[in-house]
């Protein structure tokens, strides 16, 4: 897990409250249509290599998916590109919802 840190929903909530992060949803479009975490940007995992240059260099990046597995792959990929300040939402949107945090409509 080198190159990124696992965070839980309460840690993500605190980061969102502080601002200055880029939240990236790497799920498929049909999953995102059911709701996403407010303020997130949708970049499907297969598109990440082509869109990695769109990730702001000056912000911490938090990736999430349904359960945390695909977003861990996203973190590892971006970390291997030499990027740091990366975070994975452990348990994904399932953990976020189970913790009682809200979802928003797709941006």
DSSP file (Angstrom, degrees, kcal/mol; ACC not computed):
  #  RESIDUE AA STRUCTURE BP1 BP2  ACC     N-H-->O    O-->H-N    N-H-->O    O-->H-N    TCO  KAPPA ALPHA  PHI   PSI    X-CA   Y-CA   Z-CA
    1    1 A X    >         0   0    0      0, 0.0     3,-1.2     0, 0.0     5,-0.0   0.000 360.0 360.0 360.0  20.5    0.0    0.0    0.0
    2    2 A X  T 3   +     0   0    0      1,-0.2    77,-0.1     3,-0.0     3,-0.1  -0.332 360.0  33.5 -64.3 143.7    3.0    2.3   -0.4
    3    3 A X  T 3  S+     0   0    0      1,-0.1    83,-0.4    76,-0.1     2,-0.3   0.265 114.4  48.7  97.0 -11.6    2.4    5.7   -2.0
    4    4 A X  S <  S-     0   0    0     -3,-1.2     2,-0.4    81,-0.1    83,-0.2  -0.975  70.8-126.3-152.7 165.6   -1.1    6.3   -0.6
    5    5 A X  E     -a   87   0A   0     81,-2.1    83,-2.5    -2,-0.3     2,-0.4  -0.924  17.7-129.6-119.0 140.5   -3.0    6.2    2.6
    6    6 A X  E     -a   88   0A   0     -2,-0.4     2,-0.3    81,-0.2    83,-0.2  -0.718  30.6-174.7 -83.1 133.9   -6.3    4.4    3.5
    7    7 A X  E     -a   89   0A   0     81,-2.9    83,-2.9    -2,-0.4     2,-0.2  -0.911  16.9-132.6-126.5 158.5   -8.9    6.6    5.1
    8    8 A X     >  -     0   0    0     -2,-0.3     4,-2.2    81,-0.2     3,-0.5  -0.557  37.7 -93.8-101.9 172.3  -12.3    5.9    6.6
    9    9 A X  H  > S+     0   0    0     81,-0.3     4,-2.7     1,-0.2     5,-0.2   0.854 123.8  53.2 -56.8 -38.0  -15.5    7.9    5.9
   10   10 A X  H  > S+     0   0    0      1,-0.2     4,-1.9     2,-0.2    -1,-0.2   0.881 109.1  49.6 -67.4 -34.8  -15.1   10.1    9.0
   11   11 A X  H  > S+     0   0    0     -3,-0.5     4,-2.1     2,-0.2    -1,-0.2   0.894 111.5  48.9 -67.7 -39.2  -11.6   11.1    7.8
   12   12 A X  H  X S+     0   0    0     -4,-2.2     4,-2.8     2,-0.2     5,-0.2   0.923 108.7  53.3 -64.5 -43.1  -12.9   11.9    4.3
   13   13 A X  H  X S+     0   0    0     -4,-2.7     4,-2.1     1,-0.2    -2,-0.2   0.910 109.5  48.7 -58.0 -42.5  -15.7   14.0    5.9
   14   14 A X  H  X S+     0   0    0     -4,-1.9     4,-1.6     2,-0.2    -1,-0.2   0.898 111.3  49.7 -64.6 -40.7  -13.2   16.0    7.8
   15   15 A X  H  X S+     0   0    0     -4,-2.1     4,-1.4     1,-0.2    -2,-0.2   0.903 110.4  50.1 -65.1 -40.7  -11.1   16.5    4.6
   16   16 A X  H  < S+     0   0    0     -4,-2.8    -2,-0.2     1,-0.2    -1,-0.2   0.893 108.4  53.0 -63.7 -39.5  -14.1   17.6    2.7
   17   17 A X  H  < S+     0   0    0     -4,-2.1    -1,-0.2     1,-0.2    -2,-0.2   0.849 110.6  47.3 -64.6 -34.2  -15.0   20.1    5.5
   18   18 A X  H  < S-     0   0    0     -4,-1.6    -1,-0.2     1,-0.2    -2,-0.2   0.737 102.0-155.2 -78.1 -23.4  -11.5   21.6    5.3
   19   19 A X     <  +     0   0    0     -4,-1.4    -1,-0.2    -5,-0.1     3,-0.1  -0.228  57.6 102.0  78.1-171.7  -11.6   21.8    1.5
   20   20 A X        +     0   0    0      1,-0.2    40,-1.0    -4,-0.1     2,-0.3   0.842  61.7 112.2  61.1  38.5   -8.7   21.8   -0.9
   21   21 A X  E     -b   60   0A   0     38,-0.2     2,-0.6    -5,-0.1    -1,-0.2  -0.950  61.9-134.3-130.5 157.7   -9.0   18.1   -2.0
   22   22 A X  E     -b   61   0A   0     38,-3.1    40,-2.9    -2,-0.3     2,-0.5  -0.966  20.2-159.1-109.3 118.5   -9.9   16.5   -5.3
   23   23 A X  E     -b   62   0A   0     -2,-0.6    18,-3.0    16,-0.4     2,-0.5  -0.876   9.5-167.5-101.2 124.2  -12.4   13.7   -4.8
   24   24 A X  E     -bc  63  41A   0     38,-3.3    40,-2.2    -2,-0.5     2,-0.6  -0.956  13.2-156.1-123.2 123.0  -12.5   11.2   -7.7
   25   25 A X  E     -bc  64  42A   0     16,-2.9    18,-2.3    -2,-0.5    40,-0.2  -0.858   9.2-176.3 -93.6 117.2  -15.1    8.5   -8.2
   26   26 A X        +     0   0    0     38,-2.6    19,-2.0    -2,-0.6    20,-0.2   0.217  43.0 117.0-101.3  14.7  -13.6    5.7  -10.3
   27   27 A X  S    S-     0   0    0     37,-0.3     2,-0.1    17,-0.2    -2,-0.1  -0.229  73.1 -89.5 -75.2 170.5  -16.8    3.7  -10.6
   28   28 A X    >>  -     0   0    0     16,-0.1     4,-2.1     1,-0.1     3,-0.6  -0.346  40.6-104.3 -74.4 160.9  -18.7    2.9  -13.9
   29   29 A X  H 3> S+     0   0    0      1,-0.2     4,-2.0     2,-0.2     5,-0.1   0.848 119.2  55.5 -57.0 -39.4  -21.3    5.3  -15.2
   30   30 A X  H 34 S+     0   0    0      1,-0.2     4,-0.4     2,-0.2    -1,-0.2   0.841 109.8  47.2 -66.5 -31.2  -24.2    3.0  -14.1
   31   31 A X  H X4 S+     0   0    0     -3,-0.6     3,-1.2     1,-0.2    -2,-0.2   0.905 110.8  50.9 -72.4 -42.5  -23.0    3.0  -10.6
   32   32 A X  H >< S+     0   0    0     -4,-2.1     3,-2.2     1,-0.3    -2,-0.2   0.834  98.2  67.5 -64.4 -33.2  -22.5    6.7  -10.5
   33   33 A X  T 3< S+     0   0    0     -4,-2.0    -1,-0.3     1,-0.3    73,-0.2   0.737  93.5  60.2 -60.7 -22.1  -26.0    7.2  -11.8
   34   34 A X  T <  S-     0   0    0     -3,-1.2    -1,-0.3    -4,-0.4    -2,-0.2   0.518 127.1 -70.4 -83.3  -5.2  -27.3    5.9   -8.4
   35   35 A X    <   -     0   0    0     -3,-2.2    -1,-0.3    -4,-0.2     2,-0.3  -0.336  46.4-147.6 128.5 150.9  -25.5    8.7   -6.6
   36   36 A X  B     -E  104   0B   0     68,-2.5    68,-3.8    -2,-0.1     2,-0.3  -0.896  37.8 -79.6-140.9 169.6  -22.1    9.9   -5.7
   37   37 A X    >   -     0   0    0     -2,-0.3     3,-1.9    66,-0.2    66,-0.1  -0.585  63.5 -95.8 -73.8 132.2  -20.3   11.7   -2.8
   38   38 A X  T 3  S+     0   0    0     64,-0.4    -1,-0.1    -2,-0.3     3,-0.1  -0.163 106.9  18.1 -53.7 135.0  -21.0   15.4   -3.2
   39   39 A X  T 3  S+     0   0    0      1,-0.3   -16,-0.4    -3,-0.1    -1,-0.3   0.406  91.6 139.1  86.6  -1.9  -18.3   17.3   -4.9
   40   40 A X    <   -     0   0    0     -3,-1.9     2,-0.4   -18,-0.1    -1,-0.3  -0.394  47.2-137.5 -77.3 153.1  -16.7   14.3   -6.6
   41   41 A X  E     -c   24   0A   0    -18,-3.0   -16,-2.9    -3,-0.1     2,-0.7  -0.917  19.0-130.0-106.0 136.1  -15.4   14.2  -10.1
   42   42 A X  E     +c   25   0A   0     -2,-0.4     2,-0.4   -18,-0.2   -16,-0.2  -0.787  37.7 157.2 -92.8 116.4  -16.2   11.1  -12.1
   43   43 A X        -     0   0    0    -18,-2.3     5,-0.1    -2,-0.7    -2,-0.1  -0.873  38.0-134.7-132.7 100.8  -13.3    9.5  -13.9
   44   44 A X    >>  -     0   0    0     -2,-0.4     3,-2.1     1,-0.1     4,-0.7  -0.252  23.4-115.1 -55.3 141.0  -14.0    5.8  -14.6
   45   45 A X  G >4 S+     0   0    0    -19,-2.0     3,-1.3     1,-0.3     4,-0.5   0.853 114.7  55.7 -48.8 -44.9  -11.0    3.6  -13.7
   46   46 A X  G 34 S+     0   0    0      1,-0.3    -1,-0.3   -20,-0.2     4,-0.3   0.757 108.7  50.0 -62.9 -20.3  -10.3    2.5  -17.3
   47   47 A X  G <> S+     0   0    0     -3,-2.1     4,-1.6     1,-0.2     3,-0.4   0.564  84.8  92.3 -90.6 -10.3  -10.1    6.2  -18.3
   48   48 A X  H <X S+     0   0    0     -3,-1.3     4,-1.2    -4,-0.7     3,-0.3   0.881  80.7  53.8 -57.8 -44.3   -7.6    7.2  -15.5
   49   49 A X  H  4 S+     0   0    0     -4,-0.5     3,-0.4     1,-0.2    -1,-0.2   0.906 113.8  43.2 -57.9 -38.9   -4.4    6.6  -17.5
   50   50 A X  H  4 S+     0   0    0     -3,-0.4    -1,-0.2    -4,-0.3    -2,-0.2   0.747 122.5  38.6 -76.2 -23.4   -5.7    9.0  -20.3
   51   51 A X  H >< S+     0   0    0     -4,-1.6     3,-2.3    -3,-0.3    -1,-0.2   0.335  79.7 106.5-110.3   5.6   -7.0   11.6  -17.8
   52   52 A X  G >< S+     0   0    0     -4,-1.2     3,-1.5    -3,-0.4    -1,-0.1   0.784  72.8  64.5 -59.8 -27.8   -4.3   11.5  -15.1
   53   53 A X  G 3  S+     0   0    0      1,-0.3    -1,-0.3    -4,-0.2     4,-0.1   0.637  91.1  67.0 -70.3 -12.1   -3.0   14.9  -16.3
   54   54 A X  G <  S+     0   0    0     -3,-2.3     2,-0.7     2,-0.1    -1,-0.3   0.458  75.0 102.8 -86.1  -1.6   -6.3   16.4  -15.2
   55   55 A X  S <  S-     0   0    0     -3,-1.5     6,-0.1    -4,-0.2    -3,-0.0  -0.746  83.9-116.0 -84.2 118.0   -5.6   15.7  -11.6
   56   56 A X    >   -     0   0    0     -2,-0.7     3,-0.9     1,-0.2   -34,-0.1  -0.292  16.1-147.7 -58.2 129.0   -4.5   19.0   -9.9
   57   57 A X  T 3  S+     0   0    0      1,-0.2    -1,-0.2    -4,-0.1     4,-0.1   0.734  93.0  56.0 -69.8 -23.5   -0.9   18.8   -8.7
   58   58 A X  T 3  S+     0   0    0      2,-0.1     2,-0.3   -37,-0.0    -1,-0.2   0.421  97.5  73.8 -94.0   2.2   -1.5   21.1   -5.8
   59   59 A X  S <  S-     0   0    0     -3,-0.9     2,-0.2   -38,-0.0   -38,-0.2  -0.863  82.7-112.4-116.4 149.0   -4.4   19.2   -4.2
   60   60 A X  E     -b   21   0A   0    -40,-1.0   -38,-3.1    -2,-0.3     2,-0.5  -0.542  36.5-141.0 -66.5 143.3   -4.6   16.0   -2.2
   61   61 A X  E     -bd  22  86A   0     24,-2.2    26,-2.4   -40,-0.2     2,-0.5  -0.955  15.4-168.2-116.5 127.1   -6.5   13.4   -4.3
   62   62 A X  E     -bd  23  87A   0    -40,-2.9   -38,-3.3    -2,-0.5     2,-0.3  -0.965   8.0-163.4-113.6 122.0   -9.0   11.0   -2.7
   63   63 A X  E     +bd  24  88A   0     24,-2.8    26,-2.3    -2,-0.5     2,-0.3  -0.792  12.1 172.8-101.7 146.1  -10.2    8.1   -4.8
   64   64 A X  E     +b   25   0A   0    -40,-2.2   -38,-2.6    -2,-0.3   -37,-0.3  -0.990   9.3 166.1-148.0 159.3  -13.3    6.0   -4.1
   65   65 A X        -     0   0    0     24,-0.3    28,-2.5    -2,-0.3    29,-0.2  -0.554  59.2 -62.9-143.0-150.8  -15.3    3.3   -5.7
   66   66 A X  S    S-     0   0    0     26,-0.3    28,-2.0    -2,-0.2    29,-0.3   0.943 126.0  -0.1 -73.4 -48.1  -18.0    0.9   -4.5
   67   67 A X  S    S-     0   0    0     25,-0.2    24,-0.8    26,-0.2    25,-0.3   0.468 102.9 -99.0-124.5  -4.5  -15.9   -1.1   -2.0
   68   68 A X  S  > S+     0   0    0     23,-0.3     4,-0.9    22,-0.2    24,-0.1   0.361  96.5 100.3 103.7  -5.0  -12.5    0.4   -2.1
   69   69 A X  H  > S+     0   0    0      2,-0.2     4,-1.7     3,-0.1     5,-0.1   0.952  84.9  40.7 -80.5 -51.9  -10.8   -2.1   -4.4
   70   70 A X  H  > S+     0   0    0      1,-0.2     4,-2.2     2,-0.2    -1,-0.1   0.890 115.2  53.1 -64.2 -37.6  -10.8   -0.3   -7.7
   71   71 A X  H  > S+     0   0    0      1,-0.2     4,-2.5     2,-0.2    -1,-0.2   0.836 104.8  55.1 -68.6 -30.1   -9.9    3.0   -6.0
   72   72 A X  H  X S+     0   0    0     -4,-0.9     4,-2.5     2,-0.2    -1,-0.2   0.891 107.9  49.9 -65.5 -38.4   -6.9    1.3   -4.3
   73   73 A X  H  X S+     0   0    0     -4,-1.7     4,-2.5     2,-0.2    -2,-0.2   0.899 109.7  51.2 -64.1 -40.2   -5.8    0.3   -7.8
   74   74 A X  H  X S+     0   0    0     -4,-2.2     4,-2.6     2,-0.2     5,-0.2   0.932 110.5  48.6 -61.8 -45.6   -6.3    3.9   -8.9
   75   75 A X  H  X S+     0   0    0     -4,-2.5     4,-2.8     1,-0.2     5,-0.2   0.931 112.2  48.3 -58.9 -47.2   -4.1    5.1   -6.0
   76   76 A X  H  X S+     0   0    0     -4,-2.5     4,-2.1     2,-0.2    -1,-0.2   0.905 111.8  49.9 -62.6 -42.0   -1.4    2.6   -6.8
   77   77 A X  H  X S+     0   0    0     -4,-2.5     4,-0.6     2,-0.2    -2,-0.2   0.948 114.3  43.0 -61.2 -49.6   -1.4    3.6  -10.4
   78   78 A X  H ><>S+     0   0    0     -4,-2.6     5,-1.5     1,-0.2     3,-0.9   0.878 112.3  53.9 -67.7 -37.1   -1.1    7.3   -9.7
   79   79 A X  H ><5S+     0   0    0     -4,-2.8     3,-1.9     1,-0.2    -1,-0.2   0.892 104.0  56.2 -62.0 -38.6    1.5    6.7   -7.0
   80   80 A X  H 3<5S+     0   0    0     -4,-2.1    -1,-0.2     1,-0.3    -2,-0.2   0.658  97.5  63.5 -68.2 -14.9    3.6    4.8   -9.5
   81   81 A X  T <<5S-     0   0    0     -3,-0.9    -1,-0.3    -4,-0.6    -2,-0.2   0.406 128.3 -98.3 -86.3   1.7    3.5    7.9  -11.7
   82   82 A X  T < 5S+     0   0    0     -3,-1.9     2,-0.2     1,-0.3    -3,-0.2   0.539  79.8 137.0  96.9   8.4    5.4    9.7   -9.0
   83   83 A X      < -     0   0    0     -5,-1.5    -1,-0.3     2,-0.0     2,-0.2  -0.614  28.3-175.9 -89.8 146.7    2.5   11.4   -7.4
   84   84 A X        +     0   0    0     -2,-0.2   -23,-0.2     1,-0.1   -80,-0.1  -0.654  54.3  68.5-126.3-171.0    2.0   11.7   -3.6
   85   85 A X  S    S+     0   0    0      1,-0.2   -24,-2.2    -2,-0.2     2,-0.3   0.926  72.0 151.0  61.8  47.1   -0.7   13.0   -1.3
   86   86 A X  E     - d   0  61A   0    -83,-0.4   -81,-2.1   -26,-0.2     2,-0.3  -0.860  25.1-172.0-114.0 144.3   -3.1   10.2   -2.4
   87   87 A X  E     -ad   5  62A   0    -26,-2.4   -24,-2.8    -2,-0.3     2,-0.4  -0.985  12.6-152.7-138.2 145.9   -5.8    8.7   -0.4
   88   88 A X  E     -ad   6  63A   0    -83,-2.5   -81,-2.9    -2,-0.3     2,-1.0  -0.977  22.6-128.3-118.0 129.8   -8.2    5.7   -0.8
   89   89 A X  E >   -a    7   0A   0    -26,-2.3     3,-2.1    -2,-0.4   -24,-0.3  -0.671  29.7-135.0 -77.2 104.3  -11.6    5.6    0.9
   90   90 A X  T 3  S+     0   0    0    -83,-2.9   -81,-0.3    -2,-1.0   -22,-0.2  -0.414  88.6  12.3 -61.8 124.6  -11.5    2.2    2.6
   91   91 A X  T >> S-     0   0    0    -24,-0.8     4,-1.7    -2,-0.2     3,-0.7   0.361 101.6-137.6  87.6  -5.9  -14.8    0.4    2.0
   92   92 A X  H <>  -     0   0    0     -3,-2.1     4,-2.1   -25,-0.3     3,-0.3  -0.037  61.4 -22.9  57.2-152.5  -15.9    2.9   -0.7
   93   93 A X  H 3> S+     0   0    0    -28,-2.5     4,-2.9     1,-0.2     5,-0.3   0.762 134.5  64.8 -67.1 -23.1  -19.4    4.2   -1.0
   94   94 A X  H <> S+     0   0    0    -28,-2.0     4,-2.4    -3,-0.7    -1,-0.2   0.949 107.3  41.0 -62.3 -46.2  -20.7    1.2    0.9
   95   95 A X  H  X S+     0   0    0     -4,-1.7     4,-1.6    -3,-0.3    -2,-0.2   0.897 113.9  54.0 -67.1 -40.2  -18.7    2.4    4.0
   96   96 A X  H  <>S+     0   0    0     -4,-2.1     5,-1.9     1,-0.2     3,-0.2   0.945 113.6  41.5 -58.3 -50.4  -19.7    6.0    3.3
   97   97 A X  H ><5S+     0   0    0     -4,-2.9     3,-1.6     1,-0.2    -2,-0.2   0.893 112.0  54.4 -65.6 -41.2  -23.4    5.1    3.2
   98   98 A X  H 3<5S+     0   0    0     -4,-2.4    -1,-0.2     1,-0.3    -2,-0.2   0.776 103.6  57.3 -64.6 -25.3  -23.1    2.8    6.2
   99   99 A X  T 3<5S-     0   0    0     -4,-1.6    -1,-0.3    -3,-0.2    -2,-0.2   0.499 121.0-110.5 -82.6  -3.8  -21.6    5.6    8.2
  100  100 A X  T < 5 +     0   0    0     -3,-1.6    -3,-0.2     1,-0.3     2,-0.2   0.578  67.5 145.1  89.6  10.1  -24.7    7.7    7.5
  101  101 A X      < -     0   0    0     -5,-1.9    -1,-0.3     1,-0.1    -2,-0.1  -0.538  47.9-109.2 -82.7 150.8  -23.2   10.2    5.2
  102  102 A X        -     0   0    0     -2,-0.2   -64,-0.4     1,-0.0     2,-0.3  -0.278  19.4-140.7 -81.4 162.8  -25.3   11.6    2.3
  103  103 A X        -     0   0    0    -66,-0.1     2,-0.3   -69,-0.0   -66,-0.2  -0.840  12.8-149.5-113.7 155.4  -25.1   11.0   -1.5
  104  104 A X  B     -E   36   0B   0    -68,-3.8   -68,-2.5    -2,-0.3     3,-0.1  -0.804  27.3 -95.2-119.1 162.9  -25.6   13.6   -4.2
  105  105 A X        -     0   0    0     -2,-0.3   -72,-0.1   -70,-0.2   -71,-0.1  -0.366  63.1 -74.3 -69.3 159.4  -26.9   13.3   -7.7
  106  106 A X              0   0    0    -73,-0.2    -1,-0.2     1,-0.2   -65,-0.1  -0.303 360.0 360.0 -57.5 136.0  -24.3   13.0  -10.4
  107  107 A X              0   0    0    -67,-0.2    -1,-0.2    -3,-0.1    -2,-0.0   0.464 360.0 360.0 -69.6 360.0  -22.5   16.3  -11.1
